[in-house]
Amino acid sequence: MGQRKSALACTVCGSRNYSRAVSDTNRTERLEVKKFCKYCEKHTLHSETK
């Protein structure tokens, strides 16, 4: 059981700016984090995608 990658996409413009390694595949909710989006040029909410 290795780790898989998941992308974090900006909820405002939809661009996938960050990626992270995910080890727990049994989670049902998606991660949401405030991060800096270089396209919006401000801190926005980023949600986890596949």
PDB file of N, CA, C and O in Angstrom:
ATOM      1  N   MET A   1       0.831  -1.184   0.000  1.00  0.00           N
ATOM      2  CA  MET A   1       0.000   0.000   0.000  1.00  0.00           C
ATOM      3  C   MET A   1       0.872   1.242   0.000  1.00  0.00           C
ATOM      4  O   MET A   1       1.281   1.703   1.066  1.00  0.00           O
ATOM      5  N   GLY A   2       1.160   1.784  -1.147  1.00  0.00           N
ATOM      6  CA  GLY A   2       1.970   2.988  -1.231  1.00  0.00           C
ATOM      7  C   GLY A   2       1.129   4.240  -1.093  1.00  0.00           C
ATOM      8  O   GLY A   2      -0.090   4.187  -0.927  1.00  0.00           O
ATOM      9  N   GLN A   3       1.802   5.341  -1.165  1.00  0.00           N
ATOM     10  CA  GLN A   3       1.090   6.608  -1.086  1.00  0.00           C
ATOM     11  C   GLN A   3       0.671   7.019  -2.488  1.00  0.00           C
ATOM     12  O   GLN A   3       1.372   6.750  -3.464  1.00  0.00           O
ATOM     13  N   ARG A   4      -0.472   7.670  -2.575  1.00  0.00           N
ATOM     14  CA  ARG A   4      -0.912   8.192  -3.860  1.00  0.00           C
ATOM     15  C   ARG A   4      -0.897   9.714  -3.800  1.00  0.00           C
ATOM     16  O   ARG A   4      -0.884  10.298  -2.717  1.00  0.00           O
ATOM     17  N   LYS A   5      -0.900  10.348  -4.958  1.00  0.00           N
ATOM     18  CA  LYS A   5      -0.863  11.804  -5.011  1.00  0.00           C
ATOM     19  C   LYS A   5      -2.266  12.357  -5.181  1.00  0.00           C
ATOM     20  O   LYS A   5      -3.130  11.737  -5.801  1.00  0.00           O
ATOM     21  N   SER A   6      -2.470  13.526  -4.624  1.00  0.00           N
ATOM     22  CA  SER A   6      -3.728  14.233  -4.746  1.00  0.00           C
ATOM     23  C   SER A   6      -3.402  15.697  -4.995  1.00  0.00           C
ATOM     24  O   SER A   6      -2.455  16.230  -4.418  1.00  0.00           O
ATOM     25  N   ALA A   7      -4.179  16.348  -5.849  1.00  0.00           N
ATOM     26  CA  ALA A   7      -3.932  17.759  -6.172  1.00  0.00           C
ATOM     27  C   ALA A   7      -4.857  18.643  -5.357  1.00  0.00           C
ATOM     28  O   ALA A   7      -5.963  18.246  -4.989  1.00  0.00           O
ATOM     29  N   LEU A   8      -4.380  19.857  -5.082  1.00  0.00           N
ATOM     30  CA  LEU A   8      -5.210  20.865  -4.431  1.00  0.00           C
ATOM     31  C   LEU A   8      -5.536  21.929  -5.473  1.00  0.00           C
ATOM     32  O   LEU A   8      -4.639  22.570  -6.023  1.00  0.00           O
ATOM     33  N   ALA A   9      -6.837  22.112  -5.741  1.00  0.00           N
ATOM     34  CA  ALA A   9      -7.275  23.063  -6.768  1.00  0.00           C
ATOM     35  C   ALA A   9      -7.906  24.279  -6.124  1.00  0.00           C
ATOM     36  O   ALA A   9      -8.620  24.172  -5.127  1.00  0.00           O
ATOM     37  N   CYS A  10      -7.637  25.436  -6.703  1.00  0.00           N
ATOM     38  CA  CYS A  10      -8.225  26.690  -6.236  1.00  0.00           C
ATOM     39  C   CYS A  10      -9.728  26.666  -6.496  1.00  0.00           C
ATOM     40  O   CYS A  10     -10.164  26.316  -7.593  1.00  0.00           O
ATOM     41  N   THR A  11     -10.519  27.037  -5.491  1.00  0.00           N
ATOM     42  CA  THR A  11     -11.971  27.021  -5.657  1.00  0.00           C
ATOM     43  C   THR A  11     -12.470  28.238  -6.430  1.00  0.00           C
ATOM     44  O   THR A  11     -13.621  28.256  -6.865  1.00  0.00           O
ATOM     45  N   VAL A  12     -11.617  29.264  -6.610  1.00  0.00           N
ATOM     46  CA  VAL A  12     -12.028  30.467  -7.336  1.00  0.00           C
ATOM     47  C   VAL A  12     -11.787  30.301  -8.843  1.00  0.00           C
ATOM     48  O   VAL A  12     -12.711  30.455  -9.642  1.00  0.00           O
ATOM     49  N   CYS A  13     -10.544  29.985  -9.224  1.00  0.00           N
ATOM     50  CA  CYS A  13     -10.226  29.892 -10.656  1.00  0.00           C
ATOM     51  C   CYS A  13     -10.119  28.455 -11.159  1.00  0.00           C
ATOM     52  O   CYS A  13     -10.153  28.229 -12.369  1.00  0.00           O
ATOM     53  N   GLY A  14      -9.990  27.474 -10.257  1.00  0.00           N
ATOM     54  CA  GLY A  14      -9.961  26.070 -10.661  1.00  0.00           C
ATOM     55  C   GLY A  14      -8.587  25.529 -11.017  1.00  0.00           C
ATOM     56  O   GLY A  14      -8.477  24.361 -11.388  1.00  0.00           O
ATOM     57  N   SER A  15      -7.533  26.337 -10.919  1.00  0.00           N
ATOM     58  CA  SER A  15      -6.199  25.847 -11.273  1.00  0.00           C
ATOM     59  C   SER A  15      -5.649  24.958 -10.165  1.00  0.00           C
ATOM     60  O   SER A  15      -5.869  25.206  -8.979  1.00  0.00           O
ATOM     61  N   ARG A  16      -4.937  23.926 -10.572  1.00  0.00           N
ATOM     62  CA  ARG A  16      -4.346  22.980  -9.620  1.00  0.00           C
ATOM     63  C   ARG A  16      -2.931  23.441  -9.313  1.00  0.00           C
ATOM     64  O   ARG A  16      -2.014  23.235 -10.108  1.00  0.00           O
ATOM     65  N   ASN A  17      -2.760  24.067  -8.150  1.00  0.00           N
ATOM     66  CA  ASN A  17      -1.497  24.705  -7.801  1.00  0.00           C
ATOM     67  C   ASN A  17      -0.598  23.849  -6.926  1.00  0.00           C
ATOM     68  O   ASN A  17       0.622  24.004  -6.973  1.00  0.00           O
ATOM     69  N   TYR A  18      -1.156  22.962  -6.137  1.00  0.00           N
ATOM     70  CA  TYR A  18      -0.375  22.195  -5.169  1.00  0.00           C
ATOM     71  C   TYR A  18      -0.703  20.714  -5.296  1.00  0.00           C
ATOM     72  O   TYR A  18      -1.787  20.340  -5.744  1.00  0.00           O
ATOM     73  N   SER A  19       0.257  19.871  -4.892  1.00  0.00           N
ATOM     74  CA  SER A  19       0.002  18.439  -4.801  1.00  0.00           C
ATOM     75  C   SER A  19       0.512  17.950  -3.459  1.00  0.00           C
ATOM     76  O   SER A  19       1.412  18.542  -2.863  1.00  0.00           O
ATOM     77  N   ARG A  20      -0.078  16.862  -2.995  1.00  0.00           N
ATOM     78  CA  ARG A  20       0.326  16.305  -1.703  1.00  0.00           C
ATOM     79  C   ARG A  20       0.208  14.802  -1.764  1.00  0.00           C
ATOM     80  O   ARG A  20      -0.577  14.261  -2.543  1.00  0.00           O
ATOM     81  N   ALA A  21       0.991  14.125  -0.938  1.00  0.00           N
ATOM     82  CA  ALA A  21       0.944  12.673  -0.844  1.00  0.00           C
ATOM     83  C   ALA A  21      -0.116  12.282   0.172  1.00  0.00           C
ATOM     84  O   ALA A  21      -0.176  12.842   1.266  1.00  0.00           O
ATOM     85  N   VAL A  22      -0.950  11.318  -0.196  1.00  0.00           N
ATOM     86  CA  VAL A  22      -2.035  10.865   0.669  1.00  0.00           C
ATOM     87  C   VAL A  22      -1.824   9.396   0.955  1.00  0.00           C
ATOM     88  O   VAL A  22      -1.696   8.590   0.034  1.00  0.00           O
ATOM     89  N   SER A  23      -1.785   9.042   2.237  1.00  0.00           N
ATOM     90  CA  SER A  23      -1.572   7.644   2.589  1.00  0.00           C
ATOM     91  C   SER A  23      -2.868   6.962   3.016  1.00  0.00           C
ATOM     92  O   SER A  23      -3.010   5.752   2.840  1.00  0.00           O
ATOM     93  N   ASP A  24      -3.813   7.716   3.573  1.00  0.00           N
ATOM     94  CA  ASP A  24      -5.065   7.132   4.051  1.00  0.00           C
ATOM     95  C   ASP A  24      -6.111   7.195   2.941  1.00  0.00           C
ATOM     96  O   ASP A  24      -6.612   8.274   2.626  1.00  0.00           O
ATOM     97  N   THR A  25      -6.443   6.052   2.350  1.00  0.00           N
ATOM     98  CA  THR A  25      -7.399   6.024   1.245  1.00  0.00           C
ATOM     99  C   THR A  25      -8.829   5.811   1.735  1.00  0.00           C
ATOM    100  O   THR A  25      -9.746   5.793   0.914  1.00  0.00           O
ATOM    101  N   ASN A  26      -9.056   5.652   3.029  1.00  0.00           N
ATOM    102  CA  ASN A  26     -10.388   5.405   3.559  1.00  0.00           C
ATOM    103  C   ASN A  26     -11.115   6.680   3.968  1.00  0.00           C
ATOM    104  O   ASN A  26     -12.222   6.612   4.501  1.00  0.00           O
ATOM    105  N   ARG A  27     -10.510   7.843   3.729  1.00  0.00           N
ATOM    106  CA  ARG A  27     -11.164   9.103   4.085  1.00  0.00           C
ATOM    107  C   ARG A  27     -12.311   9.372   3.126  1.00  0.00           C
ATOM    108  O   ARG A  27     -12.220   9.051   1.941  1.00  0.00           O
ATOM    109  N   THR A  28     -13.396   9.962   3.633  1.00  0.00           N
ATOM    110  CA  THR A  28     -14.528  10.292   2.767  1.00  0.00           C
ATOM    111  C   THR A  28     -14.606  11.787   2.489  1.00  0.00           C
ATOM    112  O   THR A  28     -15.074  12.188   1.423  1.00  0.00           O
ATOM    113  N   GLU A  29     -14.155  12.624   3.429  1.00  0.00           N
ATOM    114  CA  GLU A  29     -14.217  14.068   3.213  1.00  0.00           C
ATOM    115  C   GLU A  29     -12.947  14.550   2.516  1.00  0.00           C
ATOM    116  O   GLU A  29     -11.880  13.948   2.640  1.00  0.00           O
ATOM    117  N   ARG A  30     -13.092  15.654   1.781  1.00  0.00           N
ATOM    118  CA  ARG A  30     -11.956  16.220   1.059  1.00  0.00           C
ATOM    119  C   ARG A  30     -11.309  17.322   1.877  1.00  0.00           C
ATOM    120  O   ARG A  30     -11.985  18.069   2.584  1.00  0.00           O
ATOM    121  N   LEU A  31     -10.003  17.411   1.775  1.00  0.00           N
ATOM    122  CA  LEU A  31      -9.238  18.413   2.497  1.00  0.00           C
ATOM    123  C   LEU A  31      -9.477  19.790   1.876  1.00  0.00           C
ATOM    124  O   LEU A  31      -9.491  19.932   0.654  1.00  0.00           O
ATOM    125  N   GLU A  32      -9.665  20.796   2.721  1.00  0.00           N
ATOM    126  CA  GLU A  32      -9.787  22.173   2.255  1.00  0.00           C
ATOM    127  C   GLU A  32      -8.840  23.047   3.066  1.00  0.00           C
ATOM    128  O   GLU A  32      -8.911  23.077   4.294  1.00  0.00           O
ATOM    129  N   VAL A  33      -7.947  23.764   2.370  1.00  0.00           N
ATOM    130  CA  VAL A  33      -6.915  24.559   3.017  1.00  0.00           C
ATOM    131  C   VAL A  33      -6.841  25.916   2.325  1.00  0.00           C
ATOM    132  O   VAL A  33      -7.025  26.011   1.111  1.00  0.00           O
ATOM    133  N   LYS A  34      -6.570  26.969   3.103  1.00  0.00           N
ATOM    134  CA  LYS A  34      -6.329  28.281   2.499  1.00  0.00           C
ATOM    135  C   LYS A  34      -4.871  28.344   2.064  1.00  0.00           C
ATOM    136  O   LYS A  34      -3.966  28.195   2.885  1.00  0.00           O
ATOM    137  N   LYS A  35      -4.643  28.565   0.767  1.00  0.00           N
ATOM    138  CA  LYS A  35      -3.299  28.655   0.210  1.00  0.00           C
ATOM    139  C   LYS A  35      -3.245  29.839  -0.748  1.00  0.00           C
ATOM    140  O   LYS A  35      -4.277  30.386  -1.138  1.00  0.00           O
ATOM    141  N   PHE A  36      -2.019  30.227  -1.122  1.00  0.00           N
ATOM    142  CA  PHE A  36      -1.840  31.323  -2.061  1.00  0.00           C
ATOM    143  C   PHE A  36      -1.977  30.812  -3.487  1.00  0.00           C
ATOM    144  O   PHE A  36      -1.307  29.853  -3.871  1.00  0.00           O
ATOM    145  N   CYS A  37      -2.835  31.443  -4.269  1.00  0.00           N
ATOM    146  CA  CYS A  37      -2.999  31.104  -5.684  1.00  0.00           C
ATOM    147  C   CYS A  37      -2.250  32.137  -6.510  1.00  0.00           C
ATOM    148  O   CYS A  37      -2.525  33.333  -6.413  1.00  0.00           O
ATOM    149  N   LYS A  38      -1.302  31.678  -7.325  1.00  0.00           N
ATOM    150  CA  LYS A  38      -0.503  32.614  -8.106  1.00  0.00           C
ATOM    151  C   LYS A  38      -1.287  33.206  -9.270  1.00  0.00           C
ATOM    152  O   LYS A  38      -0.882  34.234  -9.814  1.00  0.00           O
ATOM    153  N   TYR A  39      -2.388  32.594  -9.664  1.00  0.00           N
ATOM    154  CA  TYR A  39      -3.204  33.131 -10.752  1.00  0.00           C
ATOM    155  C   TYR A  39      -4.194  34.180 -10.242  1.00  0.00           C
ATOM    156  O   TYR A  39      -4.419  35.193 -10.904  1.00  0.00           O
ATOM    157  N   CYS A  40      -4.785  33.941  -9.072  1.00  0.00           N
ATOM    158  CA  CYS A  40      -5.681  34.930  -8.457  1.00  0.00           C
ATOM    159  C   CYS A  40      -4.886  36.008  -7.725  1.00  0.00           C
ATOM    160  O   CYS A  40      -5.401  37.094  -7.459  1.00  0.00           O
ATOM    161  N   GLU A  41      -3.640  35.707  -7.404  1.00  0.00           N
ATOM    162  CA  GLU A  41      -2.724  36.587  -6.672  1.00  0.00           C
ATOM    163  C   GLU A  41      -3.237  36.946  -5.281  1.00  0.00           C
ATOM    164  O   GLU A  41      -3.058  38.074  -4.821  1.00  0.00           O
ATOM    165  N   LYS A  42      -3.873  35.988  -4.615  1.00  0.00           N
ATOM    166  CA  LYS A  42      -4.326  36.169  -3.234  1.00  0.00           C
ATOM    167  C   LYS A  42      -4.540  34.801  -2.596  1.00  0.00           C
ATOM    168  O   LYS A  42      -4.530  33.779  -3.281  1.00  0.00           O
ATOM    169  N   HIS A  43      -4.733  34.791  -1.291  1.00  0.00           N
ATOM    170  CA  HIS A  43      -4.996  33.547  -0.574  1.00  0.00           C
ATOM    171  C   HIS A  43      -6.454  33.154  -0.795  1.00  0.00           C
ATOM    172  O   HIS A  43      -7.367  33.934  -0.520  1.00  0.00           O
ATOM    173  N   THR A  44      -6.663  31.926  -1.297  1.00  0.00           N
ATOM    174  CA  THR A  44      -8.001  31.419  -1.550  1.00  0.00           C
ATOM    175  C   THR A  44      -8.122  30.014  -0.982  1.00  0.00           C
ATOM    176  O   THR A  44      -7.127  29.396  -0.604  1.00  0.00           O
ATOM    177  N   LEU A  45      -9.328  29.526  -0.927  1.00  0.00           N
ATOM    178  CA  LEU A  45      -9.579  28.182  -0.443  1.00  0.00           C
ATOM    179  C   LEU A  45      -9.237  27.181  -1.543  1.00  0.00           C
ATOM    180  O   LEU A  45      -9.707  27.314  -2.673  1.00  0.00           O
ATOM    181  N   HIS A  46      -8.425  26.184  -1.217  1.00  0.00           N
ATOM    182  CA  HIS A  46      -8.058  25.123  -2.143  1.00  0.00           C
ATOM    183  C   HIS A  46      -8.654  23.825  -1.631  1.00  0.00           C
ATOM    184  O   HIS A  46      -8.539  23.512  -0.446  1.00  0.00           O
ATOM    185  N   SER A  47      -9.293  23.062  -2.520  1.00  0.00           N
ATOM    186  CA  SER A  47      -9.879  21.788  -2.115  1.00  0.00           C
ATOM    187  C   SER A  47      -9.178  20.647  -2.823  1.00  0.00           C
ATOM    188  O   SER A  47      -8.615  20.819  -3.904  1.00  0.00           O
ATOM    189  N   GLU A  48      -9.219  19.485  -2.202  1.00  0.00           N
ATOM    190  CA  GLU A  48      -8.521  18.309  -2.712  1.00  0.00           C
ATOM    191  C   GLU A  48      -9.279  17.722  -3.905  1.00  0.00           C
ATOM    192  O   GLU A  48     -10.503  17.592  -3.876  1.00  0.00           O
ATOM    193  N   THR A  49      -8.518  17.367  -4.970  1.00  0.00           N
ATOM    194  CA  THR A  49      -9.078  16.702  -6.133  1.00  0.00           C
ATOM    195  C   THR A  49      -8.367  15.376  -6.310  1.00  0.00           C
ATOM    196  O   THR A  49      -7.460  15.054  -5.543  1.00  0.00           O
ATOM    197  N   LYS A  50      -8.762  14.610  -7.299  1.00  0.00           N
ATOM    198  CA  LYS A  50      -8.140  13.309  -7.532  1.00  0.00           C
ATOM    199  C   LYS A  50      -6.841  13.422  -8.266  1.00  0.00           C
ATOM    200  O   LYS A  50      -6.195  12.410  -8.537  1.00  0.00           O
TER     201      LYS A  50
END
